[in-house]
Amino acid sequence: MAGTRKIAAILVADIVGYSRLAGADEDRTLSRLRGLRSDLIDPAIDAHHGRIVKRTGDGSLIEFRSGVDAVRCAIEVQNGLVERNAGLPAERRIEFRIGIHLGDVVEESDGDLMGDGVNIAARLEGICEPGGICLSGAAYEQVRDKLKEIFVDLGEKELKNIARPVRAYRLALDGNAAKSEPAEPTAPARLALPDKPSIAVLPMQNMSGDPEQEYFADGISEDIITGLSKLRWFFVIARNSSFSYRGNGIDVKRAARELGVRYVLEGSVRKGGNRVRITAQLIDAATGNHLWADHYDGDLSDVFALQDEITKKVVAAIEPRLLEAEGLRSQGRTPKDIDAWDMVIRANSLFWRLTNTESEAAIAMLKRAVELYPDYAPAQSILAFMLLMTRYAVWTSSEFEPQVKETAALAARAAQLDDSDPRAHLALAFVALTRRQTDEAVEEFRRALELNPNFAAAHGYLGLALALDGRSDQAIDHIEQAMRMSPRDPQNSMFNMALSVAHYLAGRYTEAVGFGRRSVQQREGLIAGHRMYIASLAQAGQIDEARASLQRLMELQPNISIAWIEEYVPLTAGPMAKFIEGMRKAGVPEE
């Protein structure tokens, strides 16, 4: 049967130097690629309404319903890769070339796409620079007035096996290394860096040409400084010092050297009518690498509400990026240089890969930190949190089950050492949650949020506690807040699972299936996500799919049974009965 012709936006992506990467360390390369697909690439494709037509080992062919969707997806992926490659040596970075074309294609009966529309996108990818995006003239004409990006005209290009030259455009991304001027000969010596991550928030540049907007730009910067100061992890330069660098053409490296910080946040405010766009970027001043960048649009009708919203989003996004960057940096330090902070940050990086082996390694590292640094509160609180998290989400057999009494003592000790640390109260909340003391858990999660209103994880786990108690609507509000505040957080696999719980207990099984599927796609090792997905499928009437998924769960957790669920899953009585109903339908054994 002949295929069907249609107009489509085609994106072709390919990994730069894949053979070299795989040849050097195939297992690590494949593991990183799987992680990038589950955490960054596939969610971006889904968010922008794309369809993965096919994948090769190092490339992808993706169809979008519009050129705008295709370009937005490409930008999100390339900027995300800049963040994830930060701190890695050049030979270990995974970088993509991306080509985009809008044109006529033929769709085969199996969904495959063929024709010049596909070939042109593939050829454009071939002439693209690493980390870049190259568009055909046809794609450019569709997006030029709809996106506020900068496009560079590359002229007519002769492309292999394409009959006529194709006009090409390069999209100028913001993820390039920060530019800086040479330090002045009289520049003062760098101050010694503090013993924890240090950051300066430079004054936002007012790009509006309207002096009246200066107060708004300053207000954003001041609010972000205040928000970051509540994160106990970080050393934050005070407002008066940061604002001494007001003005255009700030040399980021010089400012960092003079202020004695490793990281710098800079940005700008641009007003148009009653709308405003705020851009922000986080830079590792030691390397010039961009760790994170984003922009926010809003309405100036309520200036203070807009300032609050942007501050929450920026602070919540920065925390996981700094922790990730610190984790990568600590990997290059020798054992004799490792201190309490390094041990905590390495453990945090390992744990959120959510595998038995790496979770065990993270917990062993934190136990060592507690032994060596008994008065270091973060080691106590995070060890308690991880032990209890594994009890519910990761580990599956009794030999790994932590004693709740031990973890309760760790959490209580952390709060005794530093009662103003929100993570100590996060740990106390998990102790209560494990004991099915939902009201006490909710109280402790709320205390963590009082101490740091920008603590995205506390919102997410508060939502989980409410979901496990059947308070679905309240749960969804907090979980969605967490994911808005930190949209690329590795913990979002847990929060998607929590959304599945909330919808399941509200009887919305189709939605529960969707969030359960997303959870296990993001983190294959999240066994709690598999359990929720299976129960949701069964209650949605998809019995065959539920039983097939149960086979996968039994490979990951051979001891799964109704008795095990009743013993270890921290649902309260009513929700537990409803959950078990779904698991029995799927065929989970009683013992």
N, C-alpha and C positions, 0 to 999 in steps of 0.2 A: 504494500500500500504506500502511495506517495505521502511524503510528509506535508505538514501544514505550514504555510508561510505566514510570517508575522513580523512586526517591528518590535525590537526589544533592545534594551540597554544591556550590553555584555561587558562583564569585567573578567579579565584574565590576570591571575597573579602567579608569580613564580618565585621560589626562594633563590637568592643570590648565593652561588657557590655551594649548592646542596651536596654535591658529591664530595667536596673537600670536607665539609662539616661531618658528613656521615662517615667518611673514611677515617677522620681523626677520632671520633667517639660516637659510634652509631647509636648505642643505647641512650646516651645522654641527649643526643640530637632528637631522636624519636620521642623521648619523654618530654622534652621541652616543646616540641611541635604539637604533641597531643595536648599539653597544658595550654598552649597559645590558642589552639582551636576551641577548647572547651571554655576558656575564661575570657577570650577576647574576640576571636574571629567569628565563631558561630553566633554568639550573642549579637555582634554587630550586624551580621547578615540578617538575622531574624528581626532585629529592631528596624532595619531599613527595607524590610519586605523583599529580601532576596531569596532566590532558590538556587541551591547548589546543584548544578547539572552533573558535574563529575569532578573527581579528584584524582590526580596522579600522586606519586610519592612526594613531589616537591611543588606541585602546582594545583590550581583550582580554576574551574570555569563556572561563573555565577551569572545568573540572569536576574535583572531587576525590572520593575515595571516602569521606571523612569530614569533618565540620566541623573537627575538630582539625587535620587536614592542611591544610585551607584557611586557617585562622587562622595556623598556624605559618608557612606560606609567605608570607602577607601581612605578618606581622611581619618576616620576614627581608628581604623586598623593601623595605619602608618604612624599616627601619633602615639597609639598604645604601644607599638613596638619600640619607639624611641624610649618610652618610659621603662619597658621591660629589659632593654639592652643597656640601660644606664649602669655604669660600673663594670661591665663585662669587657674583657679584652676584645679587640677587633676580630680576632680569629674565631671567637665563640659566639658572635652576634648572629642572630637569625634576622635577615633583612629581606624584604620583598620588593620586587618590581611589579607595578600594576599598570595595565593598559585598559582603557575604557573606550568603547565605540557604541554608537547608537545607529542601528541599521537593520536591514532585512536579513532574517535568518529562517532556516527550515527546521521545524520541530518534528522529530521522528516519533513513532508510536511509543517508544520507550522513554520519551522525555528528553532524549539527547538533542543537542542543537548543532547545526551544521551550516556551512555557507560562508560567503564573504564577510558577513557581519561578525562571525566568530574569528575568522582569519585575520581581519584587520586589528581587532582587539589584541590578538596574540602577537602580531608583529609590532604593535605599539609597545607592548610589554617588553619586547626584545630590545627596543632602542631606549628604554627608560633607564634612568640612573638608579643605583641602589637606594632603597628607601623613598623612591619617587612615585609620582602618578602622572601618566601621559594620556591625554585625551585626543581623540580625532576631532576634526573641525565640526563634524555633525554633532558629536556629544557636547562640544564647547558651546555651540549656538543654542543648545537647549538649556544650559545651566548658567550662562554668562550673566544674565540679569536676575537670577534667582539666588545666587550664592555670593556672599561678600568676600570671596577669595581672590587671590591674585593669580592670573594666568599669564604665562610667558609664551609668546608666539615662536614656535620653532621653525616655521616655514613649511614648504612642501617637502615631503619625505618620500623617497623611493623605497617601498617596502617589498620584501621578497615575495614573489608569486602573486602580487597584487597588480592588476593591469595598469592603473593610473596612480600618479602620486597622490598622497593623502596629506592634507594639512594637519599638523600636530601642534599640541599645546602642552606645556608643562605646568603643573599646579605648584605654586610656591608655598611649601608647607612652613609652619612656624617652628618645626622641631629641630632646626639647625642649632649648632653650638652657639652659645652666646658670644657676641662680639665684644672685644674689649681692647682698650688702648694700652700700650706699654706703660708700666708703672713709672711714675716720675722718679728721677734719681734721688729726690729728697723724701720719698714716701717713707713713712715710719715702718718699722719692722712689724711683722705679723704678731698679734697678741697670741698667747698660748690658748689653744682650744679648750673649752670646758670638758669635764669628764662625762658629759652626755651630749646628745645631738644639739647643735646650736643653730639658731636661725635668726635672721633679721628680716623684717618686713619693710621694704622701702616704700616711700610715699607713692601712691598711685599717680600716674601722670594724667593730667586733665587734657584730653585731646579734643575737647569740644570747641575751643576758641572762645569759651564763655567763662569769664572769671567767676560768675555766680556759681558755677559747678565745682569750684575748688573745694568748697566745704563738703560736698558730697564725696569727692574723691578722698579727702582726708578722713571723713567719717568711716568709709569702707576700710581704709588702712588701719585706723585706730581700733575698730571693732575686731579685725582679724588678729591684731596683736593681743588684745584682751582674750580672745577665744583661744589662741595658741598658748597663752600663759597658764590656762587651766589644765593643759595637758602635762601631767607630772613628769613625762618622759623628757621634756625639752627645756633647754635654756633659751629664753627669748629676749632679744635686745629691747630695751625700753623705747617708748615712742620718741622721746626727745632726741635720743642718739640716732635712731633711724631717720627721723625727719630732717636731720642736718644734711642729708643727701638730696634734698628736694631740688628738682630741676631736670632738664632734658640731658640726655647723653651720659647717664650714670654708668660709671665703670664698675660692673658687678664684682669683679675680682678684687679691685682696689677697696671697695666698700667692705667686702668680707674680710680682707686682710686687716683693715683698720679697726673694724668692730670685733674681730676675733671670733668669727663664726664660720661654719662650713657651708651652710645652706642660706640661700637668699630667695625671698619671694618678691617678685616685681610684677607690675601690671599697669593697666591704663583704663581710663573711663572716657567713653565717647558718647555724646548726646546727639540725638536727631529728633526734633519735634518733642513729643512727650515720651519718647523711648530712649533707653540708654543701654549701651553694651559695655560690660566690664570684662576685660581679659586678665588672666593671671598666669604666671609660669613660675615653677619652682626649679631652681638651678643649684647644682653642686658646684660651688665656686672653685673647689680644688681642681676639678677636671673640666669645667665649662659645660658639662652634660646637662641637658634638660631632663628632669625627672618626671615632670608632670606639667600639662598646660590645658587650659579650658577657657571657655567664655560663657558669660551669662547675660541674658537679655531680660529687661524688665520695664515696667511702666512707672513713671515718676509721680503718678497721682498720689501714692503713699510712700514717700521717700524713706521713712524710718522702717516700715515693714520690709521694703526692698533691701535696705542695708542689712537687716537681721537675716533675711533669707539667704542672701549671698554669703554673709559671714559663716553661717552654718554649713553651707555647701562647701566653701573653700576649706574651712578648718577640718571638716570631716574627710575631705579628699586628701588633704596633705598628710594626715597622721599615718595611714597605711603606706603611703609613698616613702615617707621618711624611714619608717620601720623597715621597709623592703630594702631601701638603699643602704641603711646601716647594716642589715644582715649580709648583703653582698660585700660590703667593705670589710666586715669582721672576718670573712672567710680568708682574707689575705694576711691575717695577723698570725704570728707564731704563738705556740702554746704559752710561752712565758709572758707574752703580752696580754693574754686574755684576762679580762676583769669581769666583775659581776654583770655589768651592762652587756658586754659581748656575749656572755653565756646566755643571758635572757633573750637577747635578740636573735642569736643563732637558733636557740630552741624554738622561738616563735616562728622563724622561717621554716624550720623542719616540720613542725607540727601541722601546719596548715596544708601540707601535701596530703594529709589524711590517709596515710597507709600505716599498717601495723608497725612495720620496721622503723619508719621515720618518727612515728609517734613515740615509740619506745625510746628511741635515741634522744628525742627532745626532752622527755621526762627524766631520763637518766642524767642529762646535762643539767637540768634544773635542780635535781636532787643534790648534785655535786655543788651547784651554786649555793644552795641553802646550807650545805655543810661548811663551805668555805666562808660564806658571808651571811652568818645567821641573823644579822640586823638589817639586811637589805630587803625591804618590804616587797618590791616587785617580784623577786624570785619566789617568795612565799605565796603571794596571791596568784601568780600565773601558774605555778605548779599545782595549786589546789584546783584552779579552773580547768587545767588540762586533764588532770586525773579524773575529774567528774565528767568532763566532756567525753572522754574516751569511754566512760561507763555507759553512756547513752548512745553515742554516735559512731564510734570507730571500732573499738575492740569488741570481741564477741564471745570470749570464753572466760570461765571463772578464774583461771590462773592469772589473768591480767586485771581482775576486778579490784580496784582500790578499796581500801576500807574507808567508809564514809567518816568514821571517827577521826582517822588520820588527816583526811583532807579538811575536815571541819576545824581541826586544831591549826592547820596551816593558814586557813583563811582568817581565823580569829587572831592569830599571831600577826598577820599582815595588817589587819585593822588596828591592832594594838600599836604596831610600829608607826603607822601613818594612817590615821582615821580619815584624813582628807584625800586619800588616794581612791579614786572611783573604782579602780580595778580590784581593790580589796573588797569593796562592797559587791562587785560583780561575782567574786568568788564566794562570798557569804550567801548571795542569792542562789548560786548553783547548789550549794550544800542543802539549802532549804528545798529547792526544786527536786533534788534527788530523793529527799525524804517525803515528797509529795505534799510539802507544806507550802501551798501555792501563795497564800496571802502573805506569808513571811517573805517568800522569794520576791513577790511583786514589790513589797516595801523596800527591800534592799536594792532591787534594780532601780526603783525611783530615787533612792538615795544617791546612787551612782550618777543619775542624770541631774540631780540637784547640784552635785559637785562639778559636773561637766555636762552642760546641756548639749554640747556638740559630740557626745560620745555615741557614735552610730551603733556600735556593737551593743551597748546597753539597751537602746531602743529595740534592736533585733531580738535580743534574748528575753527582754520583757514581753515582746510579742509572742515568743515561743512559750513562755510560762503561761500566758493567758490562753494561748491556743490549746495547750495540753489540759487545761481546765475547762475547755469548751466555750470560752468567751471569745468567739470567733471574730465578731466585728471589731471589738477593741484590739484584738491581736493583730488584725490586718492593718489597722491604722499605724501601729508602732513598727511593724515589719516594713511596710512600704516607706515609712519615714527613714528607717535605717538604710534602705537600698537607694533612696533618693540622695541621702547625705553621702554615701560612699558606694557609688554604683559599680565599682570594679574591685570591691573587697573580696578576698578569698573566702570570707565567711558567708558570702551570699548564697553558697550552696546550702548552708544550714538554714538560711532565712527562706529560701525557696521551699525547702522541706517544711518549714514552719507554716508557710502559706498553704501548702498542701494539707497539713493537719487542720488548719482553720477552716478551709473550704470543705474538707471531708466531714468534719463534725457538724458543719452547717447543712450537710446534705447536698452540697454542690459538687457532685462526684466528677463531672467532666473537667471543671476547673482544678480539682484536686489532682486528677491525672496529669494535667498539663504542668502544674508546678512540681509534682513529683518527678516527672520525666526530666524537667529542666535541672532539678537538683542532682540527679544521678549522672546526667550528661556533664555537668560542671565538675563533679568530683565522684569518680567511679568508686573510690574507697569509702564514701559516706554510706555506711550500711543502714543507718536509720532512714536515709532517703529511699533506699531500695524497699524497705519494709512498708513505708508509707505509699510508695508507688504501687506496690502489689495490692494492698488493701483497696486503694482507690480504683484500680482497674477492675477488681472483683465486684465492687459495689456499683460500678458503672456498667456492669453487664458484659465486660470484655474478659470472660473467663479464660479463654484460650491464651490471651496475652498475659493474663495474671499468672497462669501456671507456667508459662514459658519464662517469665521474669522470676518466678519462685525458684526455678532451677538454677538461675544465675545467683540468686541470693544464697541458696544452699551450698554453692561452691565457695562463696565468701564467708558464710556463717553456717557450717555444717550442723551446729547444735540448735538451730532455730526451731522453736516449738511454741505452742500456746502457753505452756508452763513457764518457759523462759521469758516470754513477753510479760506475763503477769508478774513475774519476779523483778524484772529489770527496767521495763519501759515506764517512765514516770508520768503516765496518764492518771488522772483522778478517776473515781469509780465509774461514773456515767460514760465519759469518753472512752474508758478502757473497754467497756462492754461493746460499744459500737465499733471500736477498732478490731477487736477479736472477731466480731461478726464477719468483717471483711476478710480477715486472714483465714478464717475457717472456710469461707467460700472459695478462696484461692487454693485450699488444700494443705495448709500448714498443719503438720502433725501435732497431736495433743501433747506428747512427751518427747 
